[in-house]
Amino acid sequence: MSLGGNGGAPYAAGRLLVVDLDLSERLNIEAARAALAPHRQAGLHCIFLLRDMSSRCQIQANALGATEILPADVSTAVLLDRVGLLLAPPSQSEDAAAFGRRFVAASAALSDLMGAAEAGAGLPLQAIEDSVTALNRAADGGDLNAWLDMVWRHDDATYQHCLLVSGLAAAFAQRLGFREADRRLIAEAAVLHDIGKVQIPLEILRKPESLSPAEREVMRRHPGIGHDMLVAQGGFAPIVLTAVLSHHEYLDGSGYPHGLSGDGIPDVVRIITICDVYAALIERRSYKPPMPPGDAYAALVAMGGKLDRDLVRVFGEVVLDSEIMRLGQYGRPILKRAAGHAA
């Protein structure tokens, strides 16, 4: 298991391996030695999960480069805590390390969620709850840049986008002063907003250039797919279902899938839409470079009546450190939203 990437930095912060194998078998040990050698040379942290905690197996794990050894039946909470600590650079304060552990918890919960959805199994409600809690506590820390730094370490574009939108939405709800119950609903809607993409063909999701019109139509099915998945399972709040179905609707009626407009689009949906558009603009994709934060915010402003202007103004305070007037420093407004996979 690999978390993130370090871009070739000599210190491998943000990248870690979790190894779960039977070290009582000689063939496993030889295979692990060869597979782990380059990672050990790169200085990656490595947690070994052992079914046999005998001295012999622990010695073998240490010889293979274990940074930490834990029993295979360790609780998820303990494992995530250790992962968070190891991912934190040595110079980090305890608050910063705690922030990192919350990110790891949200990332792991999202992995469980996406894995279950891809397998056609019921969505793990506890994973969703864990992710929402981690997101809101991270937002309380008030450091959106730290969250973004961690998001960029993820190699998978879909995970990166979901974590990005979720972090933005949690920070946005915190800035808007919502009560805790409403913040949880917004974070849950953000976590689940793109769940329907698990049923979109990978050749479309991972296409290295802009989508064709036919492919774009397939991509546009994901809100309805996600909504139907949640309805079939049951137990999700109506506003969460609405956000999943309608996060590509615009106030002027030009969105999809139903061309809703004006008062037909609730505030929670408007919030998720703003975060989703902004995230698509600042993300790096093989078919487009990322926009600087100021240019991306300018693009939101330039969308005019498509988005809620008052909410866009407050969102600017979240992503531009309350200095919306700095907008002019980032160059011209961009009128066209990123195309292709972000749809």
C-alpha positions in Angstrom: 0.0 0.0 0.0 1.5 3.3 -1.0 0.2 6.7 0.2 1.0 9.7 -2.0 4.3 10.7 -3.6 7.3 12.8 -2.7 8.3 14.1 -6.1 11.8 12.9 -5.6 12.5 14.7 -2.4 15.3 13.2 -0.3 13.0 13.1 2.7 10.0 10.9 1.9 7.3 12.8 3.8 3.9 12.1 2.5 4.8 8.6 1.2 4.5 5.4 3.2 4.2 1.7 2.7 2.0 -0.7 4.7 3.2 -4.3 4.3 0.9 -7.2 5.2 2.5 -10.6 4.5 3.4 -13.9 6.2 7.1 -13.7 7.2 7.2 -17.3 8.3 7.4 -18.3 4.6 10.9 -18.0 3.0 9.6 -17.2 -0.5 7.6 -14.3 0.9 10.7 -12.9 2.6 12.8 -13.2 -0.6 10.1 -11.5 -2.7 9.6 -8.7 -0.1 13.3 -8.1 0.0 13.5 -7.5 -3.7 10.3 -5.5 -3.9 11.1 -3.2 -0.9 14.8 -2.5 -1.7 14.2 0.6 -3.8 11.7 2.0 -1.3 14.1 1.4 1.5 16.9 3.2 -0.4 14.5 6.1 -1.0 14.0 6.4 2.8 10.3 5.6 2.8 8.6 4.7 6.1 7.3 1.1 6.2 4.7 -0.3 8.6 4.7 -4.1 8.8 1.6 -5.9 9.9 2.4 -9.3 11.4 0.2 -12.2 12.0 3.0 -13.8 14.0 4.5 -11.3 16.5 7.3 -13.7 17.5 10.8 -12.4 18.0 11.9 -14.2 14.8 9.3 -12.5 12.6 9.9 -9.1 14.2 13.6 -9.5 13.5 12.9 -10.4 9.9 10.6 -7.4 9.5 13.3 -5.1 10.9 15.8 -6.6 8.5 13.4 -5.8 5.6 13.3 -2.1 6.7 10.3 -1.9 9.0 9.9 1.6 10.5 7.1 0.3 12.7 5.8 -3.2 13.5 2.1 -3.8 14.5 0.0 -6.9 14.9 -2.2 -7.6 11.8 -5.4 -7.3 13.9 -4.5 -3.8 15.1 -7.5 -1.5 15.2 -8.1 0.9 12.3 -7.8 3.9 14.7 -4.4 2.8 16.0 -3.1 2.1 12.5 -4.3 5.5 11.1 -2.7 7.2 14.1 0.6 5.6 13.4 0.4 6.4 9.7 -0.4 10.0 10.5 2.6 10.3 12.9 5.0 8.8 10.4 3.8 11.0 7.5 4.4 14.1 9.6 7.8 15.7 9.1 9.9 15.6 12.2 9.8 19.3 12.7 6.0 19.5 12.8 4.2 20.6 15.9 1.7 18.3 17.6 -1.2 20.3 16.1 0.2 19.9 12.6 0.8 16.2 13.2 -2.8 15.9 14.4 -4.0 17.7 11.3 -2.1 15.1 9.2 -3.7 12.2 11.0 -7.1 13.7 10.3 -6.2 13.8 6.6 -5.0 10.2 6.7 -8.3 9.2 8.4 -10.4 11.0 5.7 -8.3 9.5 2.9 -8.6 5.9 4.3 -12.3 6.3 4.8 -12.7 7.5 1.2 -10.7 4.5 0.1 -13.1 2.2 1.9 -16.1 4.0 0.4 -14.9 4.0 -3.2 -13.8 0.4 -2.9 -17.2 -0.7 -1.7 -19.0 1.3 -4.4 -16.8 -0.2 -7.1 -17.5 -3.7 -5.8 -21.3 -3.0 -5.8 -21.4 -3.5 -2.1 -23.3 -1.4 0.4 -21.5 1.8 1.3 -19.7 1.6 4.6 -21.6 4.1 6.8 -18.9 4.2 9.5 -16.3 5.1 6.9 -18.5 8.0 5.7 -18.9 9.1 9.4 -15.2 8.9 10.0 -14.4 10.9 6.9 -16.9 13.6 7.8 -15.6 13.9 11.4 -12.0 14.1 10.1 -12.9 16.8 7.6 -14.7 19.0 10.0 -12.0 18.7 12.7 -9.4 19.6 10.0 -11.4 22.6 9.0 -11.5 23.7 12.6 -7.7 23.9 12.4 -8.2 26.6 9.8 -5.2 25.7 7.5 -6.7 25.0 4.1 -3.2 25.2 2.5 -2.0 22.3 4.6 -5.0 20.2 3.4 -4.2 21.1 -0.2 -0.6 20.2 0.2 -1.6 16.7 1.3 -4.2 16.4 -1.4 -1.6 17.0 -4.1 0.4 14.0 -2.9 -2.3 11.6 -4.0 -1.5 9.8 -7.2 -5.1 8.9 -8.2 -7.1 11.8 -9.8 -10.5 10.7 -8.6 -9.4 10.4 -5.0 -7.5 13.7 -5.3 -10.7 15.4 -6.6 -13.0 14.0 -3.9 -10.5 14.9 -1.1 -10.1 18.4 -2.6 -13.8 19.1 -2.9 -14.4 17.7 0.6 -11.7 19.8 2.2 -12.9 23.0 0.4 -16.5 22.3 1.4 -15.7 21.7 5.0 -13.6 24.9 5.2 -16.4 26.8 3.4 -19.1 25.6 5.8 -16.8 26.5 8.7 -16.3 30.0 7.3 -20.1 30.4 6.8 -20.7 29.7 10.4 -23.0 26.8 10.0 -23.9 24.8 13.1 -22.2 21.4 13.5 -25.2 19.3 12.2 -25.3 21.3 9.0 -21.5 21.2 8.6 -21.8 17.4 8.8 -24.4 17.3 6.1 -22.3 19.5 3.8 -19.2 17.4 4.4 -21.1 14.2 3.7 -22.5 15.7 0.5 -19.0 16.6 -0.6 -17.6 13.2 0.2 -20.4 11.5 -1.8 -20.9 14.0 -4.6 -19.0 12.0 -7.2 -19.7 8.5 -6.0 -21.4 7.7 -9.3 -18.1 8.0 -11.1 -17.2 4.5 -9.9 -19.5 3.2 -12.6 -18.1 5.3 -15.4 -15.7 3.4 -17.6 -12.0 3.9 -16.7 -11.1 4.7 -20.3 -13.3 7.8 -20.0 -12.2 8.7 -16.4 -8.6 8.4 -17.3 -8.6 9.6 -20.9 -5.4 11.7 -21.4 -7.2 14.3 -23.5 -10.5 16.1 -23.6 -13.6 13.9 -23.9 -15.6 13.5 -27.1 -19.2 14.7 -27.1 -20.3 11.0 -26.7 -17.9 10.4 -23.9 -19.0 13.6 -22.2 -22.6 12.4 -22.3 -21.5 9.2 -20.5 -19.7 11.2 -17.9 -22.8 13.3 -17.4 -24.6 10.3 -16.1 -22.6 10.1 -12.9 -24.9 12.4 -10.8 -27.9 10.2 -11.5 -25.9 7.0 -11.0 -24.7 8.2 -7.6 -28.1 9.4 -6.5 -29.7 6.0 -7.4 -26.9 4.2 -5.5 -27.6 6.2 -2.3 -31.4 5.9 -2.7 -31.1 2.1 -3.2 -29.1 1.8 0.0 -31.3 4.1 2.0 -30.5 6.1 5.2 -29.1 9.3 3.6 -30.5 12.7 4.3 -32.6 14.2 1.5 -30.3 17.2 1.1 -27.3 14.8 0.6 -29.2 13.0 -2.1 -30.1 16.3 -3.7 -26.5 17.5 -3.7 -25.3 14.3 -5.3 -27.9 14.5 -8.0 -27.7 18.3 -8.7 -24.1 19.4 -8.1 -23.7 20.3 -11.8 -26.9 22.4 -11.9 -26.5 26.2 -12.4 -28.7 29.0 -11.3 -29.4 30.2 -14.8 -30.7 26.7 -15.8 -27.8 25.8 -18.0 -26.6 22.9 -15.9 -27.5 19.2 -15.8 -29.1 16.6 -15.4 -32.4 18.5 -15.1 -31.7 22.1 -16.0 -32.8 23.4 -12.5 -32.6 27.1 -11.9 -32.9 29.8 -9.2 -34.8 28.7 -6.0 -34.9 25.1 -7.3 -31.3 24.8 -6.2 -30.8 24.6 -2.4 -27.9 26.4 -0.6 -26.1 23.1 0.1 -26.0 22.3 -3.5 -24.8 25.7 -4.4 -21.9 25.3 -2.0 -20.9 21.9 -3.3 -21.1 23.2 -6.9 -18.8 26.2 -6.2 -16.2 23.8 -4.5 -16.5 21.3 -7.4 -15.9 23.9 -10.1 -13.0 25.5 -8.3 -11.4 22.1 -7.6 -11.6 21.2 -11.3 -9.9 24.4 -12.2 -6.9 24.1 -9.8 -6.3 20.4 -10.4 -3.5 19.2 -12.7 -4.7 16.9 -15.5 -2.9 15.4 -18.5 -5.1 17.5 -20.8 -4.8 20.8 -18.9 -2.4 22.6 -16.5 -3.7 23.7 -13.1 -4.9 27.3 -12.7 -3.4 29.5 -10.0 -5.8 30.1 -7.2 -6.5 33.7 -8.2 -7.2 32.7 -11.8 -9.5 29.9 -10.7 -11.4 32.3 -8.4 -11.6 34.8 -11.3 -13.2 32.0 -13.3 -15.9 31.6 -10.6 -16.6 35.3 -10.6 -16.8 35.3 -14.4 -19.5 32.7 -14.4 -21.8 35.4 -13.2 -25.4 34.2 -12.8 -24.5 30.6 -13.0 -23.3 30.6 -9.4 -24.6 32.3 -6.2 -22.7 35.6 -6.1 -22.9 36.0 -2.3 -21.5 32.5 -1.7 -18.8 33.0 -4.3 -17.8 36.2 -2.5 -17.4 34.3 0.8 -15.7 31.4 -0.9 -13.1 34.0 -2.0 -12.4 34.7 1.6 -11.7 31.0 2.1 -9.4 30.4 -0.8 -7.7 33.8 -1.1 -7.1 34.5 2.6 -9.9 37.1 2.9 -8.1 39.3 0.4 -10.5 39.2 -2.6 -9.1 42.5 -3.9 -5.9 40.6 -4.7 -7.9 39.1 -7.6 -6.5 41.6 -10.0 -2.9 40.4 -9.3 -3.7 37.0 -10.9 -4.5 38.2 -14.4 -7.5 38.1 -16.6 -10.8 36.5 -15.7 -11.3 33.1 -17.4 -14.7 32.6 -18.9 -14.6 29.0 -19.9 -14.8 26.2 -17.3 -12.3 23.3 -17.6 -13.6 20.7 -20.0 -13.5 17.0 -20.1 -13.2 14.7 -17.1 -14.2 17.4 -14.6 -17.7 17.4 -16.0 
